[in-house]
Amino acid sequence: MGAVLSKEKKRRSGAVVQEVKVVESCMVAPSEQTPRHGLWLSPLDLMLVNRGHTPTVYFYRSESGDFFDVARLKAAMAKALVAFYPLAGRLGVGSRDGRLVIDCAGQGALFVVARSDLAVDDFSTFKPSPELRRLFVPRVDDYSPPVMCAVQVSFLKCGGVALGTALHHVAADAISAFHFFQTWSAFSRDDDAAVAALEPQFHDRTLLRARSPPFVHPDALTVFCPKLNLSTEPSAGPVVSEAFDISKDQVAALKSACISGDGGRVSTFCAVSAHVWRCVCVARRLPPEATTRLTFPASVRRSLRPPLPAGYFGNGIIWLGAAGQVRDVASSDGLASTASRIRGAVRRMDDELVRSAIDYFELTAEADSKPAPGRMAETELRVISWLGMPVYDADFGWGKPLAMLRAEAERAGFVYLMDGGQGAGSVHVVICTEAAILSDFQRLLYAKF
């Protein structure tokens, strides 16, 4: 997904960045009094400080004359921020120990209204791009201390709307972020039943406090992957993002091909990730003897003992990894064993692994808040799954979004998986990679079908 403006539109418009004009910018505060304190951040929160704000965009086609009424959206957000009050706060520093906190004082979330002479159909495809972020995601760089939540409602000339969002990753992971959008949109629809059905928020992040003393189990780092392997060498040519759809039947064929000798079945995530991993290794023409690694975020919520409360609001993910020689991963008949490697990493998730990961981040906490420089090594692939998440449950009263996507990919070597638009069971694959291998990757992706 992501957006690319048509060449004709670019020629007519001149400077693209001028095609969206901000007409209003304000702070929306919680509609009721909320707790005022410095919200303690867990090691899993602090490790994501340098990730900054996650940029996403929802596209909607017009359904009525009062489409995306701004006053209604603001009122609904003010109600949602009562329960999700950390999103109305600011990043701050604790007065006692100098540890970063979210300063919760009801300062408000940034709400921007813009108008544009662009239309939904001016975008040839939906996929991440720097252009999409410039156009529709609210600018947050000018705010110090950093805001936790910002949204931009851009009214398009076709009557449609682009809703851009920027949530600071220190405040919420994807599960928590989608919980907020579900709640905000339910308030906007005046859907009391939907609001009541949502899990209540739980804000005590000390449940993910490090042990005393911290201890990292010797085996933890065989599957827990705390850092990207980055290279400072220049990129091998331009980097692009592209989106592909794998149908329900194609997913079923992949899962069938991944059934191991013991009859064990694999998830959609394991099967699709194994296939994409193989395709990337072959398209990049990696040396057969090289070691390649796939890493992915995994939720800790159900792996802890006791599990985290269902409505836990914050970051509850750690990065796991599976590795192998390129010749094995790229083998045309090795899909089942590759999927088994990924499944094995998932199965290693238990309370001890999670506690070791938390302790690791507590012991290695870094004060640097700047994103890590460099590019990912060609032998690395990072797959981020939103499969099964309520990605499209952002109906504010005017229908579900036509598309939802991350506005800009991070680096070459990142892959995003989402439930597809071709019906239940299909998968939408978004890859950010070197332009030079894109054609081979696409051919390999569909070669089995």
C-alpha positions in Angstrom: 0.0 0.0 0.0 1.2 3.6 0.0 0.5 6.3 -2.4 2.0 7.4 -5.7 0.6 10.4 -7.5 0.0 10.0 -11.2 2.5 11.6 -13.5 -0.3 13.7 -15.0 -1.3 15.1 -11.6 2.3 15.9 -10.7 2.8 17.9 -14.0 -0.4 19.9 -13.4 0.3 20.5 -9.7 3.9 21.5 -9.6 5.2 21.2 -6.0 3.3 18.3 -4.5 3.9 19.4 -0.9 1.8 22.5 -1.6 -1.3 20.5 -2.6 -2.5 20.1 1.0 -3.2 23.3 2.9 -3.7 23.3 6.7 -6.7 25.4 7.7 -6.9 24.6 11.4 -4.6 23.2 14.1 -5.5 22.8 17.7 -5.2 20.6 20.8 -8.1 18.3 21.8 -8.0 17.7 25.5 -9.9 14.9 27.4 -13.5 15.8 28.0 -13.2 14.9 31.7 -10.6 15.2 34.4 -7.9 12.5 34.0 -5.0 11.3 36.3 -2.1 13.8 36.4 1.2 12.1 37.0 4.4 11.0 35.3 3.5 7.6 33.8 6.3 5.2 34.4 7.6 3.5 31.2 8.7 -0.1 31.0 11.9 -1.2 29.4 9.8 -2.4 26.4 8.5 1.2 26.1 11.9 2.8 26.5 13.5 0.7 23.8 11.1 2.3 21.3 11.7 5.9 22.2 14.0 6.4 19.2 11.3 5.1 16.8 9.4 8.3 17.2 5.9 8.5 15.8 4.3 5.8 13.7 2.8 7.3 10.6 -0.4 5.8 9.2 -3.1 6.9 6.7 -6.7 5.9 6.3 -8.6 6.7 3.0 -12.3 7.2 2.9 -14.8 7.8 0.0 -17.6 10.3 0.6 -20.9 8.8 1.7 -22.9 11.9 2.9 -23.0 15.7 2.9 -21.7 16.0 6.5 -18.8 13.6 5.7 -16.2 13.6 8.5 -17.8 16.4 10.5 -14.9 18.0 12.4 -16.8 19.0 15.5 -18.2 15.5 15.9 -14.7 14.0 15.5 -13.2 16.4 18.1 -16.0 15.6 20.6 -15.5 11.9 20.1 -11.7 12.2 20.5 -12.1 14.2 23.7 -14.3 11.3 25.1 -11.8 8.6 24.0 -8.9 10.5 25.6 -10.5 10.2 29.0 -9.8 6.4 28.9 -6.6 6.7 26.8 -5.3 9.7 28.7 -1.5 9.0 28.1 -2.2 10.0 24.5 -3.1 13.5 25.7 0.3 13.7 27.5 3.8 14.7 26.6 7.2 12.9 26.7 8.9 14.0 29.9 11.6 13.2 32.4 10.9 11.8 35.9 11.8 14.3 38.7 13.5 11.6 40.9 15.6 9.4 38.7 15.7 11.2 35.4 14.0 8.2 33.7 11.7 9.1 30.7 8.0 9.2 31.5 4.8 10.3 29.8 3.8 13.5 31.5 0.1 13.1 31.9 -1.5 16.4 32.5 -4.3 16.5 29.9 -2.3 18.7 27.5 -4.2 17.2 24.6 -3.7 15.5 21.3 -2.9 17.5 18.1 -5.8 17.8 15.7 -5.1 19.3 12.3 -7.7 20.0 9.5 -6.5 20.4 5.9 -7.9 20.8 2.4 -6.5 19.5 -0.8 -7.1 19.6 -4.5 -6.1 16.0 -4.7 -8.6 13.1 -5.0 -8.5 9.5 -3.9 -8.2 8.4 -7.5 -5.1 10.6 -8.0 -3.2 7.8 -6.2 -2.3 5.0 -8.6 -1.8 2.5 -5.8 -1.8 2.4 -2.0 1.7 1.8 -0.8 4.1 3.6 1.6 6.0 6.6 0.3 7.7 9.7 1.7 5.3 11.7 -0.4 2.3 10.2 1.3 3.7 11.1 4.7 4.4 14.7 3.7 0.9 15.1 2.3 -1.3 13.6 5.0 0.5 12.8 8.2 0.5 15.8 10.7 3.9 17.4 11.4 5.0 16.7 14.9 8.7 17.7 14.7 8.0 21.3 15.8 6.5 20.2 19.2 8.8 20.1 22.2 8.2 18.2 24.4 6.9 15.6 21.9 3.1 15.1 21.7 1.9 11.5 22.0 -0.9 11.6 19.5 -1.6 13.7 16.4 -4.2 13.3 13.6 -4.8 15.2 10.4 -8.1 15.2 8.6 -7.5 16.1 4.9 -10.6 16.9 2.9 -10.1 15.9 -0.8 -11.6 17.5 -3.8 -13.5 14.3 -4.6 -15.4 14.6 -1.3 -13.3 11.9 0.2 -11.0 12.1 3.2 -7.4 11.1 4.1 -7.0 10.6 7.9 -3.4 10.7 8.8 -2.2 9.6 12.3 1.0 9.8 14.2 1.2 8.0 17.6 4.5 8.1 19.4 5.7 4.5 19.7 6.7 5.0 23.3 3.0 5.3 24.1 1.6 2.4 22.3 2.3 -0.6 20.1 0.0 -1.6 17.2 -2.4 -3.6 19.4 -2.9 -0.6 21.7 -3.1 1.9 18.9 -5.9 0.0 17.1 -7.7 -0.2 20.4 -7.7 3.6 20.6 -8.9 4.0 17.0 -11.7 1.5 17.7 -12.8 3.5 20.7 -12.5 6.9 19.1 -14.5 5.8 16.0 -17.2 4.1 18.2 -17.7 7.3 20.1 -18.0 9.2 16.8 -20.7 6.7 15.7 -22.5 7.1 19.0 -22.3 3.4 19.3 -22.6 2.8 23.0 -22.8 -1.0 22.6 -19.5 -1.0 20.7 -17.8 1.2 23.3 -19.1 -1.1 26.1 -17.8 -4.2 24.4 -14.3 -2.9 24.2 -11.8 -4.0 26.9 -11.2 -1.3 29.6 -7.7 0.2 29.5 -5.1 -0.8 31.9 -2.2 1.7 32.4 0.0 0.2 35.1 3.2 -0.5 33.1 5.0 -1.8 36.2 3.8 -5.2 35.3 6.7 -5.1 32.8 9.2 -4.0 35.4 12.6 -5.6 35.3 13.5 -8.2 37.9 15.7 -7.4 40.8 18.4 -8.1 40.1 17.9 -8.3 36.3 18.9 -11.6 34.7 19.2 -12.6 31.1 18.9 -16.3 30.6 21.9 -17.7 28.6 19.6 -19.2 25.9 17.4 -16.1 25.5 19.6 -14.4 22.8 19.3 -17.5 20.6 15.8 -16.5 19.6 15.4 -13.0 21.1 16.8 -10.4 18.7 17.1 -6.9 20.4 18.7 -5.0 17.6 18.8 -4.7 13.8 22.0 -5.6 12.0 22.8 -2.4 10.3 25.4 -1.5 7.7 26.9 2.0 7.1 27.7 1.1 3.5 25.7 3.1 0.8 22.5 1.5 -0.5 22.7 -0.6 -3.7 20.5 1.7 -5.7 17.1 3.2 -5.1 14.7 1.8 -2.6 11.0 1.4 -3.4 7.8 0.1 -1.7 5.3 -2.2 -3.4 2.2 -4.0 -2.4 1.0 -7.5 -3.4 -2.1 -9.5 -2.7 -2.1 -13.2 -1.9 -5.5 -14.7 -2.3 -7.2 -17.1 0.2 -6.6 -20.0 -2.1 -2.9 -19.1 -2.5 -2.5 -18.8 1.3 -4.1 -22.2 1.7 -1.7 -23.7 -0.9 1.3 -22.2 1.0 0.0 -23.5 4.3 -0.5 -26.9 2.8 3.1 -26.9 1.4 4.4 -26.0 4.9 2.9 -29.0 6.7 5.8 -30.8 8.3 6.6 -34.5 8.3 5.0 -34.8 11.8 1.8 -33.4 10.4 2.1 -30.1 12.3 0.3 -27.2 10.8 1.6 -23.7 10.6 -0.1 -20.3 10.9 -0.7 -17.9 8.0 2.0 -15.7 9.4 4.6 -18.5 9.4 3.7 -19.8 5.9 3.6 -16.3 4.2 6.7 -15.1 6.0 8.7 -18.3 5.0 7.6 -17.8 1.4 8.5 -14.1 1.3 11.9 -14.9 3.0 12.7 -17.4 0.4 11.7 -15.0 -2.4 13.9 -12.2 -1.1 16.9 -14.5 -0.7 16.6 -15.7 -4.2 15.9 -12.3 -5.7 18.9 -10.8 -3.9 21.1 -13.6 -5.2 22.7 -14.1 -1.8 25.7 -16.5 -1.5 24.4 -20.0 -0.7 26.8 -20.3 2.3 25.8 -17.0 3.9 23.6 -16.9 7.0 20.3 -15.1 6.6 18.0 -14.0 9.4 14.3 -13.1 9.6 13.1 -11.1 12.6 9.6 -10.2 13.7 7.7 -8.6 16.6 5.8 -10.9 18.9 3.3 -10.0 21.5 4.2 -10.8 25.1 0.7 -10.3 26.4 -0.3 -14.0 26.7 3.2 -15.4 27.2 3.7 -13.9 30.6 2.5 -15.7 33.8 0.1 -14.3 34.7 -0.8 -12.8 31.3 -1.2 -9.1 30.9 -4.7 -7.7 31.3 -6.6 -7.7 28.0 -6.8 -3.9 27.8 -3.1 -3.3 28.6 -2.2 0.0 27.0 1.5 0.4 26.1 4.2 -1.7 24.4 4.0 -5.4 24.8 6.3 -6.7 22.0 9.7 -8.2 21.7 11.6 -9.1 18.6 12.2 -12.8 17.8 14.3 -14.3 15.1 15.0 -17.4 13.0 18.2 -17.9 11.0 19.6 -20.4 8.5 21.9 -20.7 5.6 20.7 -19.1 2.4 20.9 -22.5 0.5 18.4 -24.0 2.9 16.0 -21.0 3.1 16.1 -20.5 -0.7 15.6 -24.2 -1.6 12.6 -24.7 -3.8 11.6 -27.7 -1.6 12.5 -26.3 1.7 9.5 -24.2 2.5 8.2 -26.5 5.2 11.5 -26.5 7.1 11.8 -22.7 6.7 8.3 -22.2 8.1 9.2 -24.7 10.9 12.2 -22.4 11.8 9.8 -19.5 12.3 7.3 -21.6 14.2 10.0 -22.8 16.4 10.9 -19.2 17.4 7.3 -18.4 18.1 7.0 -21.5 20.3 10.0 -20.4 22.4 8.0 -17.5 23.7 7.4 -18.1 27.4 7.5 -16.2 30.6 11.3 -16.7 31.1 12.1 -15.5 27.6 10.0 -12.4 28.0 11.4 -11.6 31.5 14.9 -12.0 30.1 14.1 -9.6 27.2 12.8 -7.0 29.7 15.9 -7.4 31.9 18.1 -7.1 28.8 16.6 -3.7 27.9 16.8 -2.5 31.5 20.5 -3.4 31.6 21.3 -1.9 28.1 19.1 1.2 28.2 20.6 3.9 26.0 19.9 7.7 26.4 20.3 8.4 22.7 16.9 9.2 21.2 18.0 9.5 17.6 17.0 6.7 15.1 19.8 4.3 14.4 21.7 5.2 11.2 22.5 2.8 8.4 20.7 0.3 6.3 19.8 -3.3 6.9 22.2 -6.0 5.7 21.0 -7.8 2.6 20.9 -11.0 4.6 18.3 -9.5 7.0 14.6 -9.4 6.6 12.1 -7.9 9.1 8.4 -9.0 8.9 5.8 -7.0 10.8 2.4 -8.6 11.0 -0.9 -6.8 11.5 -2.8 -10.1 10.6 -5.9 -10.5 12.7 -5.8 -6.9 14.0 -8.8 -4.6 13.7 -7.0 -2.5 11.0 -10.2 -1.6 9.2 -12.4 -1.0 12.3 -12.1 2.8 12.0 -15.7 3.6 11.0 -16.4 7.1 12.4 -20.0 6.9 11.2 -19.4 7.3 7.5 -18.3 3.7 6.6 -15.1 1.7 6.9 -11.9 2.9 5.2 -11.2 2.2 1.6 -7.6 1.5 2.5 -5.4 1.7 5.6 -1.6 1.7 5.4 1.6 2.7 7.0 2.4 6.1 5.4 6.2 5.5 5.0 8.3 2.4 5.2 11.4 2.4 7.4 14.2 0.7 5.5 14.8 -1.7 2.7 14.2 -5.2 4.1 11.0 -4.4 5.9 7.8 -6.3 5.1 4.3 -5.7 6.4 1.5 -8.3 6.4 -2.2 -7.3 6.8 -5.5 -9.1 6.2 -6.2 -8.6 2.5 -9.1 -7.0 0.8 -10.0 -10.0 -1.3 -12.0 -11.6 1.5 -11.3 -13.6 4.6 -8.1 -15.5 4.4 -6.3 -13.3 1.9 -3.1 -11.5 2.8 -1.8 -8.0 1.7 2.0 -7.9 1.5 3.8 -4.6 1.5 7.6 -4.8 0.9 10.2 -2.1 1.0 13.2 -3.2 -1.0 15.8 -2.4 -3.6 14.2 -1.4 -6.9 16.6 -3.7 -8.8 15.2 -6.9 -7.3 11.5 -6.0 -7.3 10.7 -7.7 -10.6 12.4 -10.9 -9.6 10.7 -10.8 -6.2 7.2 -10.4 -7.8 7.9 -13.3 -10.2 9.0 -15.6 -7.4 6.2 -14.6 -5.1 3.6 -15.9 -7.5 5.7 -18.7 -9.1 4.1 -21.4 -6.9 0.6 -20.6 -7.9 
